[in-house]
Amino acid sequence: MSAVFGAGLILLAAAAAAGLIAWRPGRLRAAPYALGAAGAACLAAAGGAGLAGQPVRLNVAGWLAAPAGDGTGSGLAVDRLSGLFLVMAFGAAVPVSAAFASWAAGAGSAGPEATATRLLAQGYALALGATVVIMTAQDAFTALFGWESLTAAFYLLAGARRGEPDRGGAARVTMAFGKVSGAALLVGLLLLAARSHSIVLASFTHVPGGAARTTALVLLLAGFAIKAGLVPFQVWLPRGYAAAPPPARAVMAGVCVNVGFYGMWRTLALLGHPPAWLAGVLLILGGLSALLGIAHAAVQNRLSRVIAYSSVENTGLIVTGFGVALTGSAAGNPRLVAVGLLAATLQMVTHTAAKSLLFSSAAGLEAAAGSDDLEVLRGLGRRAPWSGTGLAVGSLTLAGLPPTAGFVSEWFLLEALMQQFRVASLGGRLTLALAGAAVALTAGFAGVTFVRLVGLIVLGPAGPDWSRSGDYGWVGRGAVALLAASPLVIAALTPLEIRVIADGVSPVVPGAVTMGALKSPWVLQPVFAGFSILSPSWLWIEMPVMLALVILLTFALSGRRLIKVRRVPAWRSATIGVDGPDSYTPFGYANPTRRVLASVLHTRTGVEELAPGRAGPAEASDEERGPHLRYSSDVVEVTESWLYRPAARLFYAAVAVAKRLQSGRLDAYLLYMLIALVAVIAVVTALA
């Protein structure tokens, strides 16, 4: 399988090279993404081999990294944990890349892909390649190389869309947060390398406990949290995703963001036994991220930003489960580690499948309508049924409804949080309770958020006419169908999924402990026996049977009257007798949520007086001219307004002061170098 692993990397390199050749409009523009799909399939197969315990290694010593001692420990290798993440991420990357290829092939000189820069294919290939390097790196240098490469790839993807108004700003913000996360990882890895006298990741397990180890643990988790979009580092994620070309968002959110979670899992496997306060901090931040993310998603008026903010929500849910695992590790309770890590991994699989599906489906809808505005997309699911069906299935999955994988993962997460009584400390029990309350509220608002998407885009009445042809070609339709089937099939086969996850997380917690989640071959329990049970597989049998019984009973009681019913549109919420511009809009549907969460979302409203020319012809009567006032409501990003903008003002003030040091005198610059050298020597001496 090492040859297959190498072939996958070669195909990704070929995809980047093909992007330099086939960048002009035409079907050849699909070539980089077709090569990427083939490479992703090879890498997923190599991950499956590593997950099964087969040796998969690619020696790059002397190329990416210097040999470590006898050369062992450097290069790229797939173990069970990295194999699990490769199977998950690149299993999704195959249909995502196929949809990307279909989107590119269907774009003419005026099509959606024509708005992207010629570096889009390079950013795509670099993102996938960097993801592989991070997940399989065996030493700190190679891991940092992959991390910085991913930051560069995200910069290219966020800035690849020419028509995006916030293109430059979004790309710069994405790059800035990527560099901050890289700096945190660099300092954390240097601290561990200084203590272990090696850059091999496996050697970090021998670092003795103390302030240096704890500081490194905090820095590493912070660096990974920034990439995943945890509060308060989430502000780059909605801007970066929304600015990228539509299919590139599926690559960023469904595939590449998993490197942040992989880093957390790997850090726990290497360092373990975190301080209890760190677990509590992650639980609180995870719950806050979930609630704040879904609150923002519920009131957005652009489809891309709704899905992007739901990524913040899912990051919070995943990190909350990881916080339960950290709590168990700090308390020395392996079963609590297993239930938390299993809940987080199940949620991560759900996020990967649903987010890949949603962004891929949204790309087809946006290509048909020429916009991602929810008002423009109303009823478009009827004219683009493949993308509309994908949007519906992805929405139901993230709303946590049965029989999807989202229902199973959220059930397991809530069950994990209910194990608070097994924690001895009062602080641990309180943080678990607060996180559980936040997750429960998040689940409720998620239903409201995604009902709006399904009701207005898929089931709603048709909106304006669209000038572009709708939906994907056959390759893209097959990719969307495969992505749509994945959360349903995964839910039906959850017991098998748990067996795979138990093997994958065995470097963190013994597989036998994780397998305690199976009460019987097809019945689940939250690791601890006698607490609760669930059988998602039986739901797939029971729900269709119950539906058939209800239909038969109704038909038996009503006879032929059942088929003689008055037919009405599928979605008529608050629209009976109201048509045209006065009907229920996406903005109006979200307004109650906006009002309820005004204190959380920092809502800003305004009333604008319209000039006669804007309200109607001057010679028309008052009734014919229409409204004289325009009401607007906007949601302000609280973290950005209260944290980052004041910090930016202080930074610019510091830059203005620093400019005065640039006197242009050589002796002054030599003095600065001497001061910096003395400071570095002092720090190294203190840490030695």
N, C-alpha and C positions, 0 to 999 in steps of 0.2 A: 504493500500500500504506500510505501514511501515514494515510489515512482508516480502513483496517481496523485499524491500530494504535490510533488514537483510539477506534474503536468497542469494541475489547477493553477499554480502560480504563473506558469508560462503562458497559459491561456489568458490570464488577466493582463499580463504584460503585452500580449498580442492585441488585446482589446484596446489598450491605451495607444498602441501604435496605429491600429486601424482608425482610431478617431482622428489622427492627423491626416489620414488619406481621404476617408469617406466622411467629410464634414459638410459638404455641399448638399442642398436639398435633393432628395431622391431616396430610393429604397436602400441604397448602399449605406445610408446613415444608420440602418439597423444592425450593421455588421459588428460594431464594438459590443453591443449589448447581447447579441447572439453568442459571441465568443465569451462574454462574461457569464452568460447562463451556463455554458458548457464548463467553464472553469469552476463556477459555484457548485455544479453537480459533482465534479471531481473532489472538491474540498469537503463537501458534505459526506461523500463516501469515505474519504480519509478520516473524517471525524467519527463516523460510525465504526471504523476499524479500531481507532484509538479507544472509543467507548467500550468496545468489546475486549479490550486488553491487548490487542495486537501492537507490536512496536511500529511506530510511524515517526520517522526522524529525517530531517534534512540538515546536513552539516553545512553551515555558512560561516564557520570560524575563519577569520581573516578577511571576510567580505563585509558582513554587517557588524561583526563584533570580533574582538581579539580573543584568541583561545584562552580558556580558563584552566590553567594548570596543564593537565594532559589532554585538554580539548573537550573533555566531557562536561556537560552542563551548559555549553554554549550552543548557539544555533537554534533551530526550530524543531519542536517535538510535540506530539499529541499524546496526552495522557487521558484518563477518564474524564476529568473535569473539563479540559479544553475540548475534548471530543464531544461532550454534551453540548457545549456552546456552538461548536462548529456545525453540528447536525441541525440545531435549532436555527441559527442565523443563516446559514447557507442553504438549508432546506427551503427557507422562505425566499432567499435570493434568486433561486432558479425561476419560479413563476414571476417574481417581481421583474427580473431582467427580461423575461419573455414579453411581459406587458410593456416594458420600456422599449423593446425592439419594435413592437407593433405600433406604439405611439410614434416612434421616430420614422418608421417606414411609411406611415400614413400621412406624414406632413409634407406638403408641397412647399413651394417657395413662399407662400403666404400662410402656411400652417403653423401650428403651435410650436413645433420644434425649430422653426425659422427664427423665433424670438430668442433662442438660446445662443450663447457664444460657442465658438469652435472648441473651447476647452471643456465642454460638458462631458464628453466621453472620457477625457483624461481624469477629470474629477471623480467620475463614477468608478473607473478602474482603480484609481488610487485609493478610494475609500474602501473598496472591497479588499484590496491587497493589504492595506494598513490594518484592517480588522483581523485578517489572518495572522499577520506578524504579531500583533498584540496578544492574541489568544494562544499563540504557540511559542512565544519567546521564552527562552530558558535563562536569560541573563538580563540585567538591568539596562544595559546599553541598547540591546535590541528592542526591548519593550519601549524605551523612551523614543527610539528611532521610529517605531510604528506609531506611537502616540502623536508625535509631531507631524508625521505624514498624514495622519487622519485629520489633524487640525487644518493642514493645508488643503486637504481634499474638501472639507466642509466649507472652507473659504471659497474654493472654486465653485462648488455647487450653489452656495448662497448667492454668489455674484454672477451666476451664469445666465440669468434671465434679463434680457435687454429692456423689456417693457415694464419691469417692476419698479415702481417709484422709489421704494426704499432699498433698492439693490445694493448701493454702496454702503449705506449705513448698516444694513443687516449683515453684510459680509464682514465689515470691520468689527461689529459687536461679536459675531461668531468667532472670529479670529482672536479677539481680545480675551474672551472667556476660555478659549482653547489654550492660549498661552499661559493664562493664570493656572489652569489645571495642570499643564505641563510643568510649570515651576513648582507647584506643590508636590508633584510626583518626584521631580528631580531632587528636591531637598530631602524628602522622605527616604528615597532610595539611597542617597548619599549617606544619611545617618546610619542606615542598616549596613551598607557596605563598609563604613568605617569601623563598625563594631564586629562584623564577621570577617573582615579582611578578604572579601571576595565579592564579585558582582553577580555571581550565580544566585538565582532566586532561591533555590533549595537551601543554600547556606544560611539564609536569613532565619530559619527556624532555630538556629543555635544562638541567636542574639539573646543575651541575658536580659531579664526584666529590669525595668528602671525608667527614668525620665526619657532617655533617648529612644527606647523602644516604644513607649507610649506616644511620644511626639511624632515618631515616624508613622505609627498606626493612624493617628489623627490626620496627618498630612496626606497619607495615601487615600484614606476614605474620603477626605475633602476633594482631592483631585478627581477621583472617580465620580463623586456626587455632582461636580460641576458639569461633567460631560453628560451625565444622565438627566440633568435639569432639576435637581432638588432645590427647594426653597432654601436660601434666598438667591440661588444662582440660576433661576429658571428663565430670566428675562431674555436670554439669547435664543432660547429654543423656539418660541412662537415666531419671532422675527426671522430667524434663520430658515425655518421650515417653510414659512409662507413666501419668502423671497425666492426659494429654489424653484426650478421647473417642476411641474406636477409629478412626474414619475420619480424624480430624484428624491422627493420627500419620502417615498416608500423605502428607498435605499437608506436614507439617513435615519428614519424613525423605526423602521421595521427590522433592519439588519445591523447597522453600525452602532447604534446607541447601546447595544448589548455589551459593548466592550466595557462600559462603566460598571455594569452589574458583574461581568466576569472579573473585573479587578477587585470588587468587594469580596466575591466568593474566594478568589485566590488569596487575598490578604488574610481572610479568616483562616484559611487552610494553613498559611505559612506562620502567622503570628499567634492567632488564637487568644483565648483568655483576655478579652478586653476589660477595661475598667467599667464598673456598673454605670457610672455617670455617662459614658459615651453611648452605651446602649439606650439610655433614657433620652439623650439628645436626639439620636436618630429616630426613635419612636415618635417624638414630638414633631420633628421636622417632616417625617414621613406623613403623619396624619395631617399636618398643616398643608403640605404640598398637595395631597389628594383633594382636600376640601377647597383650597384656593384654585387649583387647576380646573376642577369641574365647575366651580362658580364662574370663572372667566369663560369657560367653554359654553356654558348655558346661555350667555348673552351676546356672543359674537355674531356678526352678520356676514362673515365670509367663511365658506366651508373649510378652507385650508386652516384658518385660525381656530375653528371649532375643534378640528382633529388635532391640531398642534397642542392646544391647551389640554386636551384630554390625554396627551402624552405626559404632561406634567402630572396629571392626576394618577396615571398608571405608574409613573416613577414613584410617587408617594406611596401607593399601595405596595409596590415591590419592596421599597426600602422599609416600610412598616413591618413586613414579614421578616426581612433581614434583621431588623431591630429585635424581633422576638428571638431570633437565633442568637444574636449577641447577648441578649439577656440570659438565655440558657447557658451560653458559654461562660459568662461571668459568674453564674451561680453553680457551675459544674454539673448541669443537668443535661445529659446527652439527648434525652427524648424531647426536651423543650427546644434544643438546637435543631433536632430533626423536624419537628412540626413547623417551626418558623422558617427554616430553609426550604422545606417542601412547599409551604404556602407561597413563599416568595418566588420559587422556581415555576410553580404552576401559573402564577399570575404573569410571570415573564413570558412563558410560552403563549399564553392568551394574548398578551400585548403584542408579541411578535406577529402572530397570525392575524389578529384583527387590525392592527395598524398597517401592516402590509396590504391587506385587503382594502381598507378604507382609502388609503392614499392612492392605490392603483385604480380603484373605482372612481374616485374623485377626479383623477387625471382624465379618464374617458369622458366624464360629464363636463369637465371644464373645457376640454377640446371641442365638444359639441356646442357648448353655449358661448365660448369665448370669454367667460368670466366665472369667478367662483363666488359671486354674490348670491346669497340664498334667495333673494327676490327674483333674480334672473333664472335661477335653477328650478323654480317651482314647477312641479309636474314633469320635469325632464326625464325622470325615471321611466315614464311611459314610452318615450321615444328612444331611449337608450336602455333597453331592458336588461342587458347583461351588466352594465355598470350600475344600474339602479338596484338590481338584485344583490350585487356585491355590497353596495352601500347599506342595504337593509340588513343583510346577515351580519356585517361588521358592526352595525349600530346595535343590534340585538345582543351581540356578544359582549360589547363593552357596557351595555346596560345591565349585564349580569342576569339575563333571563334564560331559563331552561328551554330547550336542551342543548345549550351552547357551552363551550369551555369556560366562558366568563362566569356562568353560574357556579360551576364547580370550584374555580379558583377563588372566587369571593367567599363562597361558603367555607372553604378551607381556611382562608385568612381570618374570617371572623371566629371560627372555632379555635384557631391558634391564639388569638387575642383573649379568648375566654379562659385560657389556662392561667390567668393572672394569680389565682389563689395558690398556685404551686410555687410562687416566688416568695421567699422569706421576707425580703425588705419591703417596707411600706412604700418607699419611693418607686420601686419597681412595679408594685401593684398599681399605684396611681398612674404612672406613665402608660402602662398597658391599658388601663381603663379609659384614659383620655384618648389614646390612639384608637381604641375600639369605637368610641363615640364618634370620632371624626370619620372613620371608615363607614360607619352606619349612615351618617348624614351624606357622605359622598355617594353611596349606593343609591340613595333616594334621588339626589339631584342628577345622577347619571341617567336615570330613567327619563326625567323631564328633558334633559339635553338631547338624547338620541331619539325620543319620540318626535321631537320637533323636526329632525332631519328626515325620518321615515315618513311622517305625516305630510310634510310640505313638498319634499322632493320626489318621493316614490309614489305616494298615494294621493297627493294633492292635485287640484285641477291644473290643467296646462297653463303655463305662463306665456310670455311673449314668444313670437316665432324666432327660430334660430337659423342663422344664415349658413352655418357650417353643418357638414354631415355628422351624424351622431355615432357614438359607440366605436369600439375597437374593431380591428379586423379579426379573422378567425384565430390567429395565434394569440392575440390579446384576450379574446373571449375565453379561449381555453385556459389561459393563465388566471383570469379572474374567476372562472368556474372552479379551478383547483384551489385557489385561495379561499373561495367561499365555502368549499366543502371541508377545509381543514379544521375550523373551530367546531364543526358539527361532528366530524369523525373523531377528533381528539376527545371530545366529551364522551362519546360512546365507548371509547377505548381507554378511558382514564386509568383503570387498573394496570394496563400495559404501560401507559405513560409513567405511572409511579414506579414501576419496576426499572424503567430506563433511567429515571431521575435518581433512584436509589444507587444505581451503579455510577452515575455521573458525579454525584456529590460525595461519593465514598472517601475521597481525600480529606473531606471536612468532617463528616460524621459517618460512622460505620453503616454499611448498607443494611445490615440486619436490623438496626434500630429504625432506620427510615422505613423498612418494609413492615414495621408495626402499623403503618397506615392502612394495611389491607387486613380487614377483619376476616374476610373470606375472599376467594378469588375474584368476586365481582362486587364486593361491598367495602366501602371506605369507612375509616374512622380517623380522628385526628391524633394518630400515634398512640395516645393514651386510651387503653381499653375501657369500655363501659361508659364513655362520655356521650357520644352521639354516633350515628351512622348515616350513610348516604350511598345510594347506588345509581350513579349517572347512567350506567348501561341499562338498568331496568327501566329508567325513565324513558328511554328510547322505545321501549316496548309498551310501557304503560300509557304514555301520553297519546300515541296514535290509537290504541285500543279504546281509551276513554273517549277520544274525539269521535271514533266510529260509533260507539254506543250512544253518545248524545245525539248524533245525526239520525241514527235509526229510531231512537225513542221519539225525537221530534217529528220525524216522518210518520211514525205510527200514530201519534196523537193528532197530527194535523192533516194527514192524508195528502191529497194532491194540492191542498192549499199552500203547502210548503214551497212549491215551485211557482206559485202564482202570487208573488210578492212584488211590492213596488220597489223598483230599483233606483238607488240613489248613489251619488259618488261615494267612494270609499272613505274619503276624508272631508267631513263637513263641520269640523269643530268651529263653533261660533260664526258660521258663514251661511246659515240657512236663510235664504231670501236676500242675501247680500252678495253682490257680484262686483267684478271690476276692481277699481282702486280702493273701494271701501271695504273689501273683504279682509279676512284675517291675514296679516303679513308675518314673516319671520320675526321682524322687530316687535310687532304687537304681541306675538305669542310669548316672547321672552321678557316682556315688560314686567309681568308680576314677579318673576324671578329677580329681575333687576331691582325692583322695589324692595323685595324681602331682604336681599343681600346688599342693600345700599351701603351699610356700614362696613361691610367686608370689601366690597368692590370699589368703593370710592367713586360713586356715580356722579357725573357732571352733566347737568341739563342746561338747556338754553332755549329761548324763544326769539325768533328772528322775524322782523316785520318785512313782508315782501313788497317790493315796488310794484306798481300797477302793471308794468310790462312783464313782470315775472309771474304775476297772478292771473293775467289774462289780458285781452285787448282793452285798450283804454276806452274805446267806444262802447264796450259791452256793459250790461247791467251788473249790479253787485253780485247777483246770483250766478250769472254766466261767467264772471271773472274768477270765481273759485275763492279759495281761502286767502286771507290777508296775512296770516301768521304761519310760521313754520316752527314746529317743535323738534328739537334734536336732543339726543341723550347719548352720552359717551361714557365708557368705562375706562378709568385711569388705572394703569399698572402701579399698585401701591408700592411695591418694592422698588421699582425704578424711580418713582417720584420722591420717596422719602429716604432712600438709601443711596442709590447710585448717582442721581443727579447732584445732590449735595457733595458726595465724594468726588464727582468729576470737577465740580467748581473748586474744591480744595486742591485737586491735582493740577488743574490749570494754573492756579495761583502759585503752587510750588514750582511749576515749569517756568513761570515768569521770573521767579526769584533765581532759579538755576541758570537762566540765560545770562544773568549778570556775571556768573563765574567764567563765561566764555570771553575772556579778555583778549585772546589772541596772542598772549605772551608765552613763549616756550618754557620759561622758568616756572610759570604758574602751573602749566600742565604737568611738568615733571614733579612738582610738589604734590599735585593731586594723585599721581601714580604712586608716589612714595607713601602717602597716607593710606591709599587703598591696599597696598602691599602689606603694610604694618597691620592693618585691620584683619586681613585674611590670615596672616601668621598668628595673630592673637586668637582668632576663632579656632583655627586648627589646633593650637596648643591647648586651648581650653577643653576641646572635645577629645583630645588624645588620652 
